[in-house]
Amino acid sequence: MQTGLFETGVLIVDRHALFRHGLAGLLRHEKPDWRCAEASSVAELQTRIHAVNLVLLDLGVPDLQGTEGLRSLCRSFPYHYFIVESDSADRDTIITCLAAGAQGYLLKSASPAQYLRAFDTILDGGIYAPASSGGSTLRLEAPPASTLPPLTGRQREVFHLLSEGCDTKTIARRLDLGVGTVKVHLAAIYRSFGARTRLEVLAKANRP
């Protein structure tokens, strides 16, 4: 699989060497065409990130400084995919990480199959996070229409599919639209929410 200008490369940033080595071994077995690198800190991440396009980031890395550090990294490296991994299944934490710019959120207790599914989902343009029941993908509930900014009927349809975690191609297929048309509607939705990405839209829509 190729994304952007180069083949897929994953940087595993985690405090625990055993976890890093185990996941790196899984990826080398299941995704032999992918490059895989490891780091134990944000300082190491910054020296190795340019060789990859996907970063799995332990939210508890000491020099990250939590979600604010995550937000800073996402702004500094806007063309990279970030997946947060954490022990916390707290919904507010998940949404905060998505709002900070992460494309995904994984529990450290997730199965190898869930890790692989998360990588594939995000590289295909989707959003990945744990469901509250421990299932595969978090589906953020669309807020009542009365709380939404002004949207056309078609934009509301696109927004609701966006809330279900659908990527652009899936939205186009479900609504029988061209991918380019969906992108136009998405751009209008972003402007209405004052957001730059679908993740910011979903995070803003689900804030109490």
C-alpha positions in Angstrom: 0.0 0.0 0.0 1.2 3.5 -0.7 0.1 6.7 1.0 1.3 10.1 0.0 4.7 10.2 -1.6 6.1 7.1 -0.1 5.3 3.6 1.1 3.8 3.0 4.5 6.2 3.4 7.5 5.1 3.1 11.1 6.9 4.6 14.1 6.0 3.0 17.4 6.6 5.4 20.3 6.1 3.8 23.6 7.6 3.8 27.1 7.8 0.0 27.2 10.4 -1.8 25.1 8.6 -5.1 25.3 5.5 -3.6 23.8 7.4 -1.8 21.1 9.4 -5.0 20.1 6.2 -7.1 20.2 4.2 -4.8 17.9 7.2 -4.3 15.6 7.4 -8.1 15.2 3.7 -8.3 14.5 4.0 -5.7 11.8 7.0 -7.2 10.2 5.1 -10.5 10.0 1.7 -9.2 8.8 2.9 -6.2 6.8 6.3 -7.2 5.4 6.2 -4.3 2.9 5.9 -1.7 5.6 8.9 0.0 7.3 8.9 -0.1 11.0 10.8 2.0 13.5 10.7 2.4 17.3 11.2 5.3 19.8 10.8 5.7 23.5 10.3 9.4 23.7 9.0 12.5 21.8 12.7 13.6 21.4 13.4 10.3 19.6 10.2 10.7 17.6 11.3 14.0 16.2 14.5 12.5 14.8 12.8 9.5 13.2 9.3 10.7 12.1 10.5 11.9 8.6 11.1 8.2 7.6 7.5 7.2 8.3 3.9 8.4 7.6 2.1 6.8 10.6 2.9 7.2 14.2 1.6 5.0 17.1 2.0 7.2 20.1 1.8 6.2 23.8 -0.2 9.0 25.5 1.8 8.3 28.7 5.3 9.1 27.2 6.8 11.4 29.8 8.0 14.1 27.5 4.7 14.3 25.5 2.8 16.3 28.2 -0.5 14.7 27.4 -3.0 16.0 24.9 -1.5 19.4 24.5 1.8 17.8 23.4 -0.2 15.6 21.0 -1.9 18.8 19.6 1.5 20.3 19.1 2.9 17.3 17.3 -0.1 17.1 15.0 0.3 20.7 14.1 4.0 20.3 13.5 3.6 17.2 11.3 0.2 17.8 9.5 0.9 15.2 6.8 1.4 12.3 9.2 -1.2 10.0 10.7 -1.2 9.8 14.5 -2.8 7.0 16.5 -2.9 7.4 20.2 -2.6 4.3 22.4 -3.6 4.4 26.1 -5.0 2.4 29.0 -7.9 4.8 29.3 -11.3 4.1 27.6 -12.7 7.4 28.8 -14.9 8.8 26.0 -13.9 12.4 26.8 -10.2 11.5 26.5 -10.8 9.8 23.1 -12.7 12.8 21.8 -10.0 15.2 23.1 -7.3 13.3 21.3 -9.3 13.3 18.1 -9.9 17.1 18.5 -6.1 17.5 19.0 -5.5 16.0 15.6 -5.1 12.3 16.0 -6.7 10.0 13.4 -7.2 7.1 15.8 -7.2 5.9 19.4 -6.3 2.4 20.6 -6.5 0.7 24.0 -3.3 -1.0 25.0 -5.4 -4.1 25.7 -6.6 -4.2 22.1 -5.9 -7.4 20.2 -3.3 -7.7 17.4 -6.2 -7.9 14.9 -7.6 -4.6 16.2 -4.2 -2.9 15.9 -3.9 -4.0 12.3 -7.5 -3.0 11.5 -6.9 0.4 13.0 -3.8 1.0 10.8 -5.7 -0.1 7.7 -8.8 2.0 8.5 -6.7 5.2 9.0 -4.6 4.7 6.0 -7.8 4.4 4.0 -9.0 7.7 5.3 -11.2 6.6 8.2 -11.3 7.2 11.9 -10.6 4.5 14.4 -11.3 4.4 18.2 -12.7 1.8 20.6 -16.4 1.5 21.1 -17.6 1.9 24.7 -18.6 -1.8 24.6 -15.1 -2.9 23.6 -16.0 -3.3 20.0 -14.2 -2.2 16.9 -15.0 1.4 16.0 -16.3 4.3 18.0 -19.4 5.8 16.4 -20.0 9.3 17.6 -23.6 10.1 17.9 -24.8 12.9 15.6 -26.2 15.7 17.8 -29.8 17.0 17.3 -30.4 18.9 14.2 -31.3 22.0 16.2 -27.7 22.2 17.6 -26.0 21.9 14.3 -24.8 25.0 12.3 -26.8 25.7 9.1 -26.3 22.9 6.7 -28.2 21.9 3.5 -30.1 18.7 3.3 -27.4 16.9 1.5 -24.7 18.3 3.8 -26.7 16.8 6.8 -26.7 13.4 5.1 -22.9 13.6 4.6 -22.5 14.8 8.2 -24.4 11.9 9.6 -22.4 9.4 7.6 -19.3 11.2 8.8 -20.5 10.7 12.4 -20.6 7.0 11.7 -17.0 7.0 10.9 -17.4 6.5 7.1 -14.6 7.6 4.8 -15.0 9.7 1.7 -15.4 6.8 -0.7 -18.0 5.1 1.6 -20.0 8.3 1.8 -20.0 8.6 -1.9 -21.1 5.0 -2.4 -23.9 5.2 0.2 -25.3 8.5 -1.2 -24.6 7.6 -4.8 -22.4 10.6 -5.3 -19.1 11.2 -6.9 -16.1 11.4 -4.6 -15.4 15.0 -5.8 -18.9 16.0 -4.9 -18.6 14.5 -1.4 -15.3 16.5 -0.9 -17.2 19.7 -1.9 -19.8 19.0 0.8 -17.2 18.1 3.3 -15.4 21.4 2.7 -18.7 23.3 3.3 -19.3 21.3 6.5 -15.8 22.1 7.7 -16.4 25.8 7.1 -19.7 25.7 9.0 -18.1 24.1 12.1 -15.0 26.3 11.8 -12.9 23.2 11.5 -10.0 22.1 9.3 -10.6 18.3 9.4 -13.3 15.8 9.8 -11.9 14.9 13.2 -12.3 18.5 14.4 -15.9 18.5 13.1 -16.7 15.3 15.0 -15.0 16.5 18.2 -16.8 19.9 18.1 -20.2 18.3 17.3 -19.8 16.0 20.3 -18.8 18.5 22.9 -21.4 19.0 25.6 
